[in-house]
Structures are given as structure tokens and as C-alpha cells.
Amino acid sequence: MQYDVTALGEILIDFSPAGTDPNGDPLFAQKAGGAPVNLLAAVSRYDGRTAFIGKVGDDLFGKTLRKTLIQCGISDRGLRTDPLRNTTLAFVALDEHGDRKFSFCRNFGADLALTPEEVPEDLIRESKIFHFGSLSLTNEPARSATKHALSLAKAADCLITYDPNYRPPLWSNVEEAVEQMKKPLPLVDILKISKEELTLLFPGSEGEAVSAILALGVRLVLVTDGGNGARLYTKSLRISRPARNVHPVDTTGAGDIFFGTFLSQLLRRSLSLDSLREEDAAACLETAISVSGKSTERPGGIASIPDPSEL
């Protein structure tokens, strides 16, 4: 296979707080973002071969994002440029704990305009893992493009990974969000989901929710829970590990970095879900927790991914 992980989804510019000017007005730093891109950057940082499928506008921001992919070692073969739409933008506000709130400029964002015809079939066939998130499910034609890519990945026998992120401003209502975010689950092999999204999609106890997900055919579930660490579930494994003692300044991209690191460890160890041993699964989980924790201690996103020498 030419690629370890290919991901499809949103690619955008994050504007994060960067202090104030002499008049006290807020300043923002421009950073490449989008959950699938953050995940791929983590896989690439730890020697994985990666590719991205998505769309940007024919503007300065789009050119910056393409350049960022290349600098991160992510193939831009699947990155399309739309001459009629602008690159999607997001503005991030941070509270005193480094937790985020988002505002989006996306109504006519290029990432929403990816069509099924623009999904490169050969790229997916050349990949071990196909990854996607839920932000590409909010609107057409990106929703149909995502479904088409999933069908291609299934036919190519890729390992399919999914990270649903709920961003209320991007959905018309919560009922539609829950319906669309749950639909792909029967096609998914590995699900990474935060405690908040788990409760949203499957109200009830964590054990009941995970059992319902595994019953749909998902083979491995990762539940991230901020300062409470993370849990790993399969039909035969139940592993819990605590969070590291860190002093977070920015949690942007931490969940993506967690998942990207976990996948990179699976690949590095040549592990199969069919024969995953508890000690190997625990080692992958512990490394992912450690790396994502370290990433929160510096300004977020791609730039916060720790160097391999820090592992």
C-alpha cells in the first residue's frame, strides 16, 4: 500500500487568540486546521504515509493550506480547488482552562462543495486506513462525497476509522446532527469519540453506550474524557488509563492528535484488531494519552504535535 492513512473531510484556517494590540483589541493567529488534517499530521509526524481528500478555495488561505499539507508530509493528490467558493474559516475562543468555543465562516465554504466525482478512487484503494469525521456530513454535496468514499473504502477492504465531532453552529438542529452522525457507524472499524459526543449519540451509561456501538459492528471504541483520561473497548477488552498531569493552555486538536498517535502506534507495531493483545492495546492507548496531553501545553493544532524525540 502506498499510504498508511488517507483522510477525507474539512480543511480550514483556524484563527486562534494571540493577545491584544496596543489598543486592547484582540489579535488572532492564523493556523492550518480541520480535524482530519490534524490527525494526518500526527500520523505523519510519527513516520506514517498519509494523504488528504478535501477542497479549498482559490485564494490565499487555500494556497496556505496546500503548502501546509506538503510541509507536513501529507500528500495533496486529493485536495481540490474551487474557483467559486472561499476557503472555510473558523475562529476559536479559549477559556481559562484552554477549552474552546468555535465560530465558523462556512456557509459558502469550499470544503462543503466536494462532490462524489472528485473523490479519487485510486487514492483510497492505495490506503491501509480510511479516516473521516462528521463535519463532512453536515451539508451536500460533501455528505454524498463522504458516503461515496466510505463505499470505496469498504470495497477496498480498508480499515475504516471515524471521529464524530459535534459543532452546534454547523447543524440546523441537534436531531439531524445525531441522526447523521450515527448513520456511518455500521461501516466503522475503529471509533474515537469524546465522552460528550458519546452521551449525545447514546444517552445512558458509558457501558450501555459502548455495548450498543459494538453491537453495530464497530470493532474498537476509544472514549476520550479530558482530565479523566481515556478508555479502550472491544468485545473482549476493557482498558482505562488516566490523563497525564499537564498544564493546558490550548486543547485545539488534542483529540485529533490522540487518535492520530493511536493509529500510528497500531501501524508501527503492525497490530491487527483480530488478534489485539491487552498489553499492546494498553501501550498504544498510553502513548496516545501522553502525546495528546503534551500537545495541550503549547499553542494548539499541528504545531503542538510533540516531536518523536519527546515520546
N, C-alpha and C positions, 0 to 999 in steps of 0.2 A: 504494500500500500504506500502511496506517495505521501499521504497525510495521516497524522495520528488523530487530529480533531479538526473537523470543519463545523463552523457555527453559522447560523442564519439569524438575522434579527436587526434590531435598531443599532445605528451608529450615529453619534451626535456629539455636539460640543457641550460640555458642562461648564457653566460659569460659576465658580466657587468663591466664597468670600475671601478677600485678600486685604483686609484692613480698611482704612479710610484715607481720603485725601486731606490736604491741609484745611479744607472747609468742613471736614467731618462727614462728607458724603461717602457712602460705601464704594469700595473698589472690588472688582471681580477678576479672578484669574481664569484664563481660557485653557481648558483641558479636554483632550480627547476622551470620549466616554461611550456608554452603551454597555449593558451587562454582558452580551456575548463577546464583545471586543475585550472587555476586562478579563473575562475567563480565558480567552485565547492568549492574551498577553502573559498570563500566569503560566499557562502550559508552555508557551514559547520560552519564557524566562528559564524554565527548568528542562530545556533541551527537547521539547516536543515540536513536531512539524505541524503547522496549523494553516488554515485558510478561512477566509470570511466571505459570506454571501450577504449582500445588502445594497443599499442605494444612498447616494449623497446628491446634493445639488451641484450645479456647475458654477460654483462660487468659491470664494477664498476659504471658507470653512471646509468645504468638500475636498479641496486640494490639500488642506492641512491634515484631514483625516486619512486620506490615501497615503500621504507621506508618513504619518504615524504608524499605519499598518506595516509599511515596508521597514521602517526603523525597528519595529518590534519583532521582525522576522515572520510576520503573518502574510501569507500570500493574498494579493489583491485581485486575483483572477476573477473572483465572483463579485467584485464591487462594481456596480453600475452607476452611471452618472445621468441625472435627469436635467435636461436643459430648461424645463418649465417650472421646477419646484426648488425651494430653498432647502439647504441642509437643516435638519432638525436641531433645535437649541433647547437646553434645559438650564434653569437657574436653581442653584442649591443654597438653601439656608441651613445653617448649623446651630444647634442649641449648645448649652454649656457642657454637654456630655459628648459632643461630636456627632450626635444623631441628626438625620437630615429630613428636610421637607423640600419637595420639588415643585417648581412651576415650569410649564412647558410652552414652547412656541412650536406647535406641531400640526396645526390644522391643515396646513398645506406642506407638511414636511416630506422630504424626498423618501425617507425610509418607509413611509406608508404606501408608496407608489410601486414597490417591487411587484412584478407580475409573475405568474407561473412560468410564462415563456422565457423569462430572464433568469430562471434558476438553472445553473449549469449542471446537467445530469452527470457529466464525466467527473466533475469535482467531487460529488457525493459518492460515486462508485469507487473513487480512489481513496476513500477515508475509512479508518477503523471506527471512529466515533462521529456521530452527527449530533450536534447540540443546538437547542433552540430555547427561547424564553417565551413569555406570554405577551410582551408588548407588541410583537408582530401579529398578534391575534385580535387587536382592538378594532382594526378597520380593513376594508377591502381597498385594493386588491392584495395587500400584504398577507391578509389572513389566508386567502386561497393559495398564495405562493408558499406559505408555510406548510399548509396541508399537502400540497404537491410535493414539496421537498421531503416531508415525512414519508410519503408513499414510496418515493425513490429510495430513501434510506432503508426502509423496511425491505424492499425488494433486493437491495444490495447487501442485506444482512449486516448492516452497521449496528453497532451498539448505540442506542438512542438515549440521550440524556436531556433532562428538562429542568428548568428553574423558573417556576411561576412567580412573578413579581406583581403585586397589586399596587397600581398607581391610580387612585380615585379620579384625578382630573382627566384621565385618558379614556374613561368609560362613561357611557351615558347613564348607567345605574349599576348598582352592586349585583343585582340579579343576573344581568347579562355577563358581567365580569366572571362571576362564579361559574356560570354555565360554560362559557368559552374556555376558561382556564382548566376546567375538569375534562373537557372533551378529549384531549390528546392522551390522557393517562393510559388507556389500554395499549398504546403503541410504545410506551416508555419502558426502558430497562432500568435506568437509574434516575431517581427523582431527588433533587435537593430542594428543600422547602423550609422557609423560616417558620418559627412557632406561630407567628401572627397569621401568615398565609394558611398554615395548616388548620388553624381554628376557623378561619374564614371559609375554607372549602369544605371542611369536615367538622362541624360543631360536635363537641363532646370531648371525651378524654383523649390524650395523645395515643394511648394504646388502641382505642377503638378506631381512631382515625387512620393510624398506620395499618391496622388489620384490614380496613376497607380498601386502602390503596394497594396493599399486597394482593388482595383478592381480585383486583382488576388486572393483574398480570405484571405489575411493577416488581422488579427483582431485588432492588436495593433502594432503601429510603434513607436520606440524610436529613435530619432535623437540626437546624441551627437555632440557637436560643441565646444569642448575645452573651452577656456576662455569666450565663449558666452553662456555657459550653455547647456541646453538640452530641447527638445520638445517631447511631447507625443501626438500621434494622434490615434483616432479611427474614425469610421464613424460618431460618434456624439460628440466627444470630441476633443478640440484643446487646449493644455496646454503648456505654456512656462515658464521656470524658469531660473534665471540667475545662473552663476557659483559663487562659493564661493570665497572670497578674500584669496588666498593662495600664497605661495612662493614655486613653484615646483622645486624639484631637480631631480626627475626621474618619468616619466609618464608611465614606463613599467607596464602593467597590469591594468592601471586605467580604461580603457573601460570595461574590463572583471569584475573588481570589481564593477563598476557601475551596470552592468547587473545582476551580482550575488546578489548584495544587493537589487536591484529592485525585483527580483524573490523571495528572502527571505521575503520581505515585503508583497508581494502578498500571499505567503503561510502562513505567520504569522497571517495575517488578514483574512485568509480563503476567499479571494476575488474571484469572478467569473467574467470572461470577459463579460459574457452575461448581468450582472447587475452591471457593474462597475460605481460607482458614481464619479463625478468630484472631490469631496473633498478627497476621498480615493485614487484615481489615483494621485492627486497632492501630497498627503502626501508620497506616495511611491517614486515618482519622486524626491521630495525634499531630502528625506533620501539618495537616491542613489547618487545624486549630492554631498551632504555633505560628504559622506563616500569616494567616489572616489577622491574628492578634497583633503581630509586629507591624502589619500594614496600617493599622489604625493609629499608630503613634507618629505618623508623618502625614503630610497633606495627601488626600485620597486619590483613588484612581490608579492608572497604570504606573505612575511614578512612585507609588507607595509600595510596589511589589518588592519584597526583600531579595537581595542578591543571593544566588546559590551558596555563596560562602557563608551566609548567615544562618543556613539551615542547621 
